[in-house]
Amino acid sequence: MRITLWLVTSLLLFTLAVAPGPSIAGKDPDRFQILSRFSQVLELVGEQYVKPISREELIDDALKGMLEQLDPHSTYLNPTEFSGMQESTSGEFSGIGIEISMEENNRLTVVTPIEDTPAFEAGLQAGDHILKIDGTPTYDMTLTEAVKMIRGEKGSSVVLTILHDGASEAEDISIVRGTIPIVSVKTTALEGNVLLVRMTRFNENTTRMLREGINDYRADKELKGVILDLRNNPGGVLSQAVSVADTFIEDGLIVYVQGRNEADRQDYFATRNSNDVSVPLVTMINSGSASAAEIVAGALQDHNRALLIGERSFGKGSVQSLYPLSGGAGIKLTTALYYTPNGRSIQATGIEPDLTIPFQVPSMKEDRKRAEYFREKDLSGHLENANGDTAEEHTISSKTKSLLERDNQLRMALELVKKLPKLRSIK
């Protein structure tokens, strides 16, 4: 069973709307008999259970159980949790900066660490299993209980016992909780007039930051290609996913959302505007790319606008809506699925890249080998080119060079984005 929640705040991966609560009354003629049965059990437990338990606690737990049996993303939220779900996606959040899910066999698993957060800096990785929190085993915990234990005030510490994917032994990792700033877009200039756009999540400022980064680059240089890095991007705001895709797609359908009834379908289209970016585009995804990130990747792929490389995405293709209840509580309920322009549902299947390129963790020996490469032009006294041609020289910072050396997927993306015009001209 997969259950996904933020640990920085109760930020949804992908919430469509906050909707008014529906009426409890239905058309089922047996509903009163069913409610009578529920009331009878409630009274029995309240009177006969071995330990005292309040009626409110029993009802809250019953509602949680009912909703969480529907699917991994539907749940009951007490007033504190519901208030957190409605917080703005701007500003800063406190936490360690990871998103987790409850996998099969009650294995608490890291979906993705958020870049430049305490969890990221501590070395947590997508696929890590959290075996203990401050020494308490997680096997019998609910996800809500795990979230409460991992959260805490800024500056306080939490010790997670982590089993890395593929490792034989667990290790204890102490993480100091901190403030998590929302910086969703980072740009890095690469060789060949290519701009790397690292998108860590989709919040209300993502599209603006994307377009500002591209415009700032274009102010000084000619942009010849873009690499859009959506790896370990857990998603966020639907409207931002649409506008990010719209930046690279001139027109046509980007995504549609379909509920239980056909009349509930909502279509989201691209519009032609002066901010459109038409240069060659390569997009990177992996198992940590979820929800809104998959919307963008799927739209770019269906429109044949980008070459997708990396690994299959997470597969979170459902839409959750928030419904307020009396007393400040609420529920998060799955109400629809989203589909790519070609009608593909991403739910539980994810986006398959055009080129599957697993990430390889480089060794120091491999780094040294790359540093030792040299060519004819590096030899003392070499002959010059007979036509007077010279090899194109690229000046990049040592930080960018190190980034390329340690990321095989990025190196491949850079080579491909530079060659895309030539490759597409081959019939």
Secondary structure, 3 states (H helix, E strand, C coil): CCCEEECCCCCCCCEEEECCCCCCCCCCCCHHHHHHHHHHHHHHHHHHCCCCCCHHHHHHHHHHHHHHCCCCCCEEECHHHHHHHCCCCCCEEEECCEEEEEEHHHEEEEEEECCCCHHHHCCCCCCCEEEEECCEECCCCCHHHHHHHHCCCCCCEEEEEEECCCCCCCEEEEEECEEEECCCEEEEEECCCEEEEEECCECCCHHHHHHHHHHHHHCCCCCCEEEEECCCCCCECHHHHHHHHHHHCCCEEEEEEEECCHHHCEEEEECCCCCCCCCCEEEEECCCCCCHHHHHHHHHHHCCCCEEEECCCCCCCEEEEEEECHHHCEEEEEEEEEECCCCCECCCCCCCCCEECCCCCCCHHHHHHHHHCCCHHHCCCCCCCCCCCCCCCCCCCHHHHHHHHCCHHHHHHHHHHHHHHHHHCCC
